[in-house]
Amino acid sequence: MLPGLALLGLVVALPFLLAVWMGFIDLDQYTLRDWLGAPFIGLANFVEALTTSSMPHSLWLSVSFALLTTAIATPIGLLAALTVNGRVPARGLVRSLYLVPYVIPQFATGSLWQVLLQPDGAVNKVLRALGLGGSNEWLIGPPAFWALVAVDVWASWAFIYLMALSGLQTISTELYEAADLDGVSWWQKVRYVVLPQLRGPLSLGLILSTLQHFNNFTLPFVLFGSPAPEAVNVLPVNIYQTSFQVFRFGLGAAMSVLALIILAIPAWLYLRGVRLDAKPEEAGA
Amino acid sequence: MFIGRIGPVAVLALLLAGVAACGGGGTGTGGAQLRVLVATDPQYPQEQRAWLDRVKQQFKAKTGADLSFETFASAGEEQTKIQTSIVSGDGPDVYHLGTTFTPVAYATKGFQTLSEADWQKIGGRDRFVPESLGMSGPDPAHQIGVPVSTRPYGMVYNTAMFRAAGIAAPPVAWDEFIADATRLTQPAAGVYGTALDYADPYDPWKFVWMFTLQGGGRLVSDDLRQARLDSPEVAAAVGDYFDLLTRHHVADPKSVGWRSAQALAAFTAGKAAMLPMVTPNAVPALEGSAVKGQYAFAPMPLVPPGAASRPPGGLAAGTIVSGDNIAIASYTRQKDLALSYLDLITSVDVQLDYSQTLGVLPANAEAARRQAEAHPQLAPLIAAERTAVPTTFTGAWSDAQIGLTNVVTQSLPALTNGAYDPAAVQRLLADANQKVQSSLSRQGR
């Protein structure tokens, strides 16, 4: 117990408290060398983060991006899991192929799609071939947001697939057989047998997926660089630029702490709602 | 999760600081190793490794000590390394820094100011191309950076296309540039007078800086107290840069989404007659392309658009003082060894080897003279270095650079539509100006 608590304190509590402390001091390029003597400025960084900085815009973007990508990736992942849950030809191969986008490192995914999304790139060529226009600049301006959503969904839907498949594997075949005896349709089987049984793993997958999308730094950074177009200046990129490119470590820390608090509230409410934080006997009650 | 990593990064730095404070970094004065942080060269990785090995051997022969090179692949990696080392008081003894990052490095107080005695130990300031010292420090008494290479910016033009169009010489004024480019533009053939890279993360701010200074403006007041990004001169400079595409139509509309490599590719494919804002690093690509033997370098035009001569206060700013400096960490206990390294790496022979291996120009004056003699094609760029203008030496420079880049980045959708809104540009400049002013104010406290 004690070693666990000590580890928790060292790995979680101490960094968090120091991040909070950094948010209260004016730590920048001018005070970095003598960081212990950086001026204490109270709530100034937090006020700046919420009022004059671009954090509110970035926060809104990140929330929208996270919810949208999760909403799109979930049915794709669920459907993919259903296709390989039963006995299907080459099931092992298909399962492996499904994981390819997910296991490619994010920086490689970003670099690859940056090439594909060029005006003369493969994406526009395919769109032109399909008669869907295709002269778009996907990496600048408002279309950049949709490019980011598309690439992120492509790279991450397999996470939902994995969570759903792991849940599907735990469903007893007796339930399917009982449903078959009742003569239910495929959709009724999904609706009344599969989805209720997947509630736990899928809910956990939705939470983790939303958080992963929200915190995705590598993909937008590699795809669009910094400074990013306003449409994709998501919070992680904004905080990186604030902290490490213009050296406003105090302001960056304040933005991080605020983001954590803002994220923690709905996450906690959701956890309470789906009872994932409850003890097994409570959850089953 | 990224958001949660900001704290741990700080913690790591703080913990390292504690460790370093107790341990002192582990390299005493009698130590036989000097740690040097150097950028990897993406163009010549193998050649660079071989060159670093040669330097190690020469250093060993000169001092009896070993050199340990640590590398970084990006500006972000470099900055993170520097930030961590400065906070912890432990890390490389010597850093290779880009010239535009040197003012920020100076502001951190993490590097040693060189005394007259220090300069004498590395051959004195006379050893160097004078302009290359422009980004060594805020003034001669407070210099931290010793120049090791220069990368002056100029333009390259297609001599065959110039001859075919009856243009005798490269332009020396921007109106002349626009006129030449207009003559050379044939949209039906996919050929344009110039290639530009509006989406590049590094080049656009240099255009704005150049047009601003040529037009008599400044990005920061000379006393380093006032940000001037919201001034009419800067707004006009942004307009001049955008007008090359939207008003004069001398660049491929696709250049809105191009980075430097794509602009260079357009030039090497014979699709553009001129390419401004290039450095000697472009030579390998040019030599391996369809325009080999049909190109020449020239300094950038030095008279701003719409003017027959520079207005009062206008500077002949064609290129920033660009290249790399070497700085000694303030926490090092190996200062003498570090100075020996600086002496070695800025000596004529090593500078010539460095230049010939990696395609940069020497900062050593004698080596630069010999390079100009041996490679006449580079002479215009070496001449450009002689008129290089240093960027403002302030810790707020990162804000200025990123702010100007952001103005261009956020204007790209408008450029895609062939026009831009000056009022929107002014709003972006005002926002950037506020951030630079904030940094200047913090610097002055």
Interface residues (C-beta under 8 A of the other chain):
Chain A: L14 P15 F16 L18 A19 M22 D26 D28 Q29 Y30 L32 R33 D34 W35 T52 Q118 P119 D120 E137 L139 I140 G141 P142 L211 Q212 F214 N215 N216 F217 G225 S226 P227 A228 P229 E230 L235 P236 I239 Y240 Q241 S243 F244 Q245 V246 F247 F249 G252 A253 S256 A259 L260 L263
Chain B: M1 F2 I3 G4 I6 G7 P8 A10 V11 L14 A17 G76 Q79 T80 Q83 I86 V87 V104 A107 T108 K109 G110 A199 P201 K254 V256 G257 S330 G395 S398 D399 I402 T405 N406 T409 Q410 L412 P413 T416 Q434 K435 S439 R442 Q443 R445
